[in-house]
Amino acid sequence: MSRLDDRAGAPGDSCAPTPRDEATRTAATPRSTPAQLVEVLDQEVATYEALVGVTQREHQALLAFEPLRAEAVLAEKTALLERGHALRALRERLAPGGVLETVTRGSPEADALRERRDRLRALLSALSELNQLAMLQATRQLRWVRTRRRALVGDDTPTYGPRGLGAMRAHGLGLNGMA
C-alpha cells in the first residue's frame, strides 16, 4: 500500500499507530488547511511530471547507447527525486493521517485533493514502469559490453552488473555473443 493511501503508517506496516502515537503526532504537527495541501500536491505533481520526462530522456539515451548523455540526465533526475522526497515529507507533515482525512468528505476540497492524489498515483505508476524499462535496457547494454570485452581481451575478471559485482565466464563466446 502506498503512502498516498488514506491511512496512517508506513507501507507494509502490520501494526496500526496507537492513540498515544496519534496524539503525539497531531500535537507536533501544525494544523494544515486544504489550500496548503492542494498547493503541496500541485508542486509534487509538477515535480513528478518533470521526473517522467527526464526518465523518458534517460531511456532514450540508454537506447541510443549514449552513456554520457544518460549520466547527465541522471544528475537532473537525482535533483528531481530529492525535491520529490522533500515535498512528500512536507505533505506527510501537513496531513499525517492521509490527504483526504484532513477535509470533510464530499466537500469541494476533498474533490480537489482526490484529483491530485489520483494524478500523483498515476505518475508514480508510470515512473515505476519507465524505471523497469531503463533497468532492462541497462542490463542488456552491460551484457553486450561484457561479451565484447571478453571476446576481444579474453578477460574473465569480474565486472559490474545491475546487482553488483559478479564473476562472468567467457568460455567459447564470439563477437556476436553466441557460443
C-alpha atoms as one frame of an Amber mdcrd trajectory, in Angstrom:
protein
   0.000   0.000   0.000   1.309   3.467  -0.842   1.886   6.494   1.371  -0.801
   8.225  -0.644  -3.428   5.983   0.875  -5.806   7.439   3.399  -4.397   5.632
   6.391  -1.575   6.301   8.814   1.576   4.243   8.954   4.302   3.287   6.566
   3.737   0.939   3.642   3.693  -2.631   4.819   3.213  -1.737   8.492   1.388
  -4.563  10.174   0.570  -2.653  13.333  -1.566   0.449  13.434  -0.409   3.501
  15.384  -1.611   3.703  18.944  -3.890   6.532  20.102  -0.918   7.951  22.017
   1.177   7.980  18.812  -1.620   9.778  17.001  -1.984  12.348  19.786   1.765
  12.999  19.824   1.938  13.320  16.060  -1.123  15.605  15.930   0.230  17.831
  18.710   3.596  18.147  16.961   2.057  18.880  13.561   0.595  22.279  12.802
  -2.973  22.126  11.541  -2.947  22.460   7.771  -5.548  23.935   5.502  -6.857
  22.180   2.414  -5.424  25.021   0.315  -1.923  24.261   1.671  -2.318  20.597
   0.833  -3.569  21.381  -2.659  -0.544  23.629  -3.216   1.904  20.974  -1.985
   0.213  18.296  -4.087   0.343  20.591  -7.147   4.088  21.041  -6.602   4.505
  17.301  -6.122   2.561  16.547  -9.313   4.655  19.079 -11.273   7.872  17.558
  -9.899   6.858  14.017 -10.818   5.631  15.115 -14.271   9.109  16.586 -14.842
  10.617  13.364 -13.490   8.628  11.300 -16.002  10.027  13.471 -18.805  13.586
  13.139 -17.501  13.165   9.373 -17.123  11.961   9.163 -20.730  15.072  11.081
 -21.827  17.194   8.700 -19.758  15.573   5.739 -21.518  16.232   7.323 -24.926
  19.893   7.858 -24.003  20.166   4.224 -22.958  18.545   3.045 -26.193  20.938
   5.218 -28.222  23.850   3.780 -26.192  24.961   7.278 -25.129  26.354   6.850
 -21.607  27.499  10.489 -21.249  24.038  11.799 -22.048  22.485   9.218 -19.704
  24.841  10.329 -16.940  23.872  13.992 -17.415  20.193  13.085 -17.318  20.806
  11.044 -14.171  22.108  14.136 -12.351  18.917  16.005 -13.264  16.836  13.009
 -12.194  18.588  12.900  -8.814  17.758  16.563  -8.141  14.091  15.983  -9.014
  13.944  12.912  -6.780  15.341  14.905  -3.856  12.714  17.606  -4.445  10.012
  14.937  -4.618  11.153  13.427  -1.302  11.137  16.851   0.355   7.624  17.583
  -0.920   6.378  14.183   0.238   7.811  14.837   3.720   6.063  18.217   3.792
   2.776  16.634   2.665   3.067  13.971   5.363   3.682  16.647   7.993   0.636
  18.612   6.815  -1.589  15.531   6.597  -0.184  12.787   8.849  -3.330  10.640
   8.676  -3.704  10.855   4.900  -4.565  13.575   2.428  -8.327  13.045   2.456
  -8.560  12.745   6.245  -7.913  16.487   6.569 -11.204  17.526   4.965 -14.860
  16.636   5.188 -15.939  14.025   2.659 -17.966  15.428  -0.194 -16.537  18.933
   0.170 -15.026  20.726  -2.834 -11.618  20.500  -1.150 -11.943  16.733  -0.916
 -12.596  16.513  -4.651  -9.558  18.698  -5.428  -7.335  16.655  -3.116  -8.633
  13.352  -4.500  -7.975  14.523  -8.067  -4.376  15.458  -7.262  -3.796  12.299
  -5.247  -5.025  10.178  -8.167  -2.817  12.102 -10.622   0.181  11.561  -8.351
  -0.548   7.831  -8.125  -0.722   7.608 -11.928   2.594   9.424 -12.284   4.273
   7.134  -9.749   2.970   4.100 -11.613   4.313   5.466 -14.915   7.693   6.127
 -13.265   7.835   2.574 -11.996   7.258   1.202 -15.496   9.833   3.550 -17.048
  12.418   2.613 -14.426  11.846  -1.086 -15.095  12.401  -0.497 -18.826  15.560
   1.519 -18.128  16.918  -1.239 -15.896  16.214  -3.838 -18.583  17.989  -1.737
 -21.226  20.967  -1.032 -18.953  21.251  -4.749 -18.165  21.257  -5.578 -21.881
  23.950  -2.991 -22.556  26.122  -4.246 -19.711  25.814  -7.779 -21.058  26.770
  -6.554 -24.547  29.838  -4.697 -23.231  30.930  -7.667 -21.114  30.585 -10.063
 -24.048  32.620  -7.837 -26.401  35.258  -7.215 -23.758  35.661 -10.917 -23.056
  35.775 -11.784 -26.760  38.380  -9.142 -27.542  40.551  -9.413 -24.450  39.765
 -12.868 -23.157  39.386 -11.316 -19.732  37.500 -13.221 -17.051  37.734 -10.576
 -14.323  34.537  -9.640 -12.527  32.627  -6.733 -13.998  29.930  -4.561 -12.524
  26.375  -5.712 -13.121  22.937  -4.475 -12.176  23.096  -6.292  -8.852  26.730
  -5.554  -8.010  29.945  -7.372  -8.772  29.687 -10.753 -10.361  32.212 -13.056
 -11.987  31.421 -13.858 -15.610  32.908 -16.676 -17.699  33.888 -16.057 -21.310
  34.468 -19.621 -22.447  33.523 -20.073 -26.074  31.902 -16.681 -26.694  32.386
 -14.941 -30.051  31.896 -11.302 -31.056  28.180 -11.808 -31.578  27.770 -13.074
 -28.003  26.949 -16.604 -29.138  28.878 -19.733 -28.217
